[in-house]
Amino acid sequence: MSVSFDRVSTIYDATRGLPPEVSEQVTDCILRLTAATPKTHFFEPGIGTGRIALPLVQRGYAYTGIDISDEMMDVLRRKLEGVPHQLTLIKGDATALPFDDRTFDVALTVHLLHLVANWQNVLSEIRRVLKPEGIFLYVHGRGNDAKPGDFDFNQPQHEFKQRWDEILADHGVQLKDYGATEADVLEDLAQQGATVETIVAAEWRIEQTIGELLHRYQNRMYSSSWQIPNDIFAAAIQTLTAWCEQHYPSLDLDVSHNARFKLAIARQWSR
Ligand SMILES: C[S@@+](CC[C@H](N)C(=O)[O-])C[C@H]1O[C@@H](n2cnc3c(N)ncnc32)[C@H](O)[C@@H]1O
């Protein structure tokens, strides 16, 4: 089972986009870590709207992306209309890649493996299509597990999420991960002999009010809510809205929080 992002393709960039200076930092970091040359060929399963790919494509690198959502890739195609580029986009599933062994120099997955039930197949396919000295960059991305004291912990937001889980539990729903946890992936890579280093490529602040967060939940902008049956979602979101209106002094309450782009780099994995 996979989770297509068709339904959020038109709002993905507005809700998940990186600020321009962060995008620049991430791009520079990727190029530095991979010691990219003009011959480096990048590959990204789950490329989406090109949040990570676009700046690399604009700098002239050869880049191949695959995604199960044509709608997401259409957004990227539109950004490159009239611009010369070396981007190849293919509609397909990351668990069965239509490429020969040892094709790419660098593979990246950003916010993908938590969505794919058979994520191990994605990893084995990436390993197959990477060249022997190829590099795999992995960004997990789900930031919902922050605990008090963590860099990105935010008390009102944490409370909000806890309340949502309780409301769903009252309806007999427990949100499940679709795919891997970050620890699953790092363990798998290590077991397969990869040398893995984790770094923070960028840190920034996300400005948000509780009302804006609620609006995102009401509009099912996050993939975790797509598993909730529609009738239960309708009832549950009404309860959450009423709770927010009573619980918080104002929906303008500031719940701005820190974010970081954490990136794991796996080497010596595909030899
Ligand atoms: C959260 S988005 C991330 C997009 C991009 N990597 C980024 O960081 O902005 C996840 C993307 O993976 C795609 N996807 C999910 N499962 C997939 C699969 N099995 N094969 C290929 N793409 C998949 C979704 O359609 C979506 O475009």
The ligand as a Tripos MOL2 file, in Angstrom:
@<TRIPOS>MOLECULE
LIG
   27    29     1     0     0
SMALL
NO_CHARGES

@<TRIPOS>ATOM
      1 C1          5.3820   13.8460    1.3430 C.3       1 LIG1
      2 S1          5.5700   13.8450   -0.3960 S.3       1 LIG1
      3 C2          7.2910   14.2440   -0.5450 C.3       1 LIG1
      4 C3          7.6410   14.7950   -1.9050 C.3       1 LIG1
      5 C4          9.0930   15.2610   -2.0460 C.3       1 LIG1
      6 N1         10.0210   14.1800   -1.8240 N.3       1 LIG1
      7 C5          9.3380   16.3800   -1.0400 C.2       1 LIG1
      8 O1         10.1220   16.1890   -0.1100 O.co2     1 LIG1
      9 O2          8.7240   17.4300   -1.1790 O.co2     1 LIG1
     10 C6          5.5760   12.1080   -0.7580 C.3       1 LIG1
     11 C7          5.4990   11.8030   -2.2550 C.3       1 LIG1
     12 O3          5.7160   10.4030   -2.4460 O.3       1 LIG1
     13 C8          4.7670    9.9010   -3.3720 C.3       1 LIG1
     14 N2          4.6630    8.4600   -3.1270 N.ar      1 LIG1
     15 C9          4.0520    7.8250   -2.1010 C.ar      1 LIG1
     16 N3          4.2200    6.5030   -2.2140 N.ar      1 LIG1
     17 C10         4.9550    6.2880   -3.3310 C.ar      1 LIG1
     18 C11         5.4630    5.1380   -3.9750 C.ar      1 LIG1
     19 N4          5.2380    3.9060   -3.5010 N.pl3     1 LIG1
     20 N5          6.1860    5.2850   -5.1040 N.ar      1 LIG1
     21 C12         6.4300    6.5240   -5.6250 C.ar      1 LIG1
     22 N6          5.9700    7.6440   -5.0520 N.ar      1 LIG1
     23 C13         5.2440    7.5400   -3.9220 C.ar      1 LIG1
     24 C14         3.5240   10.7300   -3.1070 C.3       1 LIG1
     25 O4          2.6200   10.7220   -4.1940 O.3       1 LIG1
     26 C15         4.1390   12.1120   -2.8640 C.3       1 LIG1
     27 O5          4.2920   12.8350   -4.0550 O.3       1 LIG1
@<TRIPOS>BOND
     1     1     2 1
     2     2     3 1
     3     2    10 1
     4     3     4 1
     5     4     5 1
     6     5     6 1
     7     5     7 1
     8     7     8 2
     9     7     9 1
    10    10    11 1
    11    11    12 1
    12    11    26 1
    13    12    13 1
    14    13    14 1
    15    13    24 1
    16    14    15 ar
    17    14    23 ar
    18    15    16 ar
    19    16    17 ar
    20    17    18 ar
    21    17    23 ar
    22    18    19 1
    23    18    20 ar
    24    20    21 ar
    25    21    22 ar
    26    22    23 ar
    27    24    25 1
    28    24    26 1
    29    26    27 1
@<TRIPOS>SUBSTRUCTURE
     1 LIG1         1 GROUP 0 **** ****
